[in-house]
Amino acid sequence: MLRLRKAPLNLPEKAIEVLEQDGGVIITGLASPEQLQQVYQDTRQGWKARYNGRMHAGLLFGRSATAREQWCLNPDLLRIVNHFLRTTNPADVDSQSTSGRSTDAMLSQAASITILEGGKAQPLHRDDAIWQKAHTSQEQTGYRLGSDLGIGMLVAAVDTTYANGATLVVPGSHLWGDARTAQEHEVATAELSRGEALLFLTSTLHAGGANTTPDPRTMYAIFYCRSWVRPEANDFACYTREEVESWSLEAQKLAGYVTDKMLGICDDGDALDALRRGAAQRWQDWLV
Ligand SMILES: O=C(O)CCC(=O)C(=O)O
């Protein structure tokens, strides 16, 4: 069985090296058993929609302080994420605009995904299809840093195996053009021990597997995108001022409630400022 390589989270350079070569890596050392238990408690009420044997519960960022503050904001993880997703002004942009500007990745979506007994495998896909991204082959040039729009992370809440629907990944497919399709022998199974995480570029072909066991396969999905692409989930519609204010400043920034006052503004300020003003004052502001 084709397998993915592993890297410890406290050696971000190793994970970056494997991601550039394979498009996906198994991260060890992110989630402790205590954190997994806490996130399970935080999310167990959240299961709502069910489709094709898969259950998806959104809003993980707000539901679980542990997932938000300790996983999504893990500094070693963000070091890897921003290696791929930070956007720094090219020189010609610098000469025409705010010079030296650099923006970090933001949250695209965070959710819990469970595959129930009998849940079918997904088709192999690239997550950057949500942004309608086309891919030209990088097989000759090698990986072009800057070509990815996002990175996904799946944290295993249970041991994942081929039998219970471990994520299928095609190593190296982040370098392929759109015309190339994966053959069976090119598909790896990212079998994870509970607490390990799969990190993969959004250009990498992957799929949730089929669950042929009686036990649910649960993973926490934390996806990041570049600052200037539209996040997959529009969670702004869900959180209250009080909820957002209870988050750390870094979490407010990651989710787009606090910005660099250029991109993602709301009424010429931050979305959090607008929430603080509230509906009544929002309209009064315009009276002179
Ligand atoms: O459930 C998985 O293992 C992968 C999830 C995924 O690829 C998706 O939801 O698009």
The ligand as a MOL file (V3000), in Angstrom:
LIG
                    3D

  0  0  0     0  0            999 V3000
M  V30 BEGIN CTAB
M  V30 COUNTS 10 9 0 0 0
M  V30 BEGIN ATOM
M  V30 1 O -13.0500 13.2300 4.6840 0
M  V30 2 C -11.9350 13.2160 4.1560 0
M  V30 3 O -11.0620 12.4030 4.4440 0
M  V30 4 C -11.6090 14.2270 3.0880 0
M  V30 5 C -12.5920 15.3500 3.0400 0
M  V30 6 C -12.6000 16.0740 1.7500 0
M  V30 7 O -11.7900 15.9230 0.9170 0
M  V30 8 C -13.6840 17.0130 1.4620 0
M  V30 9 O -14.6380 17.1470 2.2630 0
M  V30 10 O -13.6240 17.6600 0.4120 0
M  V30 END ATOM
M  V30 BEGIN BOND
M  V30 1 2 1 2
M  V30 2 1 2 3
M  V30 3 1 2 4
M  V30 4 1 4 5
M  V30 5 1 5 6
M  V30 6 2 6 7
M  V30 7 1 6 8
M  V30 8 2 8 9
M  V30 9 1 8 10
M  V30 END BOND
M  V30 END CTAB
M  END
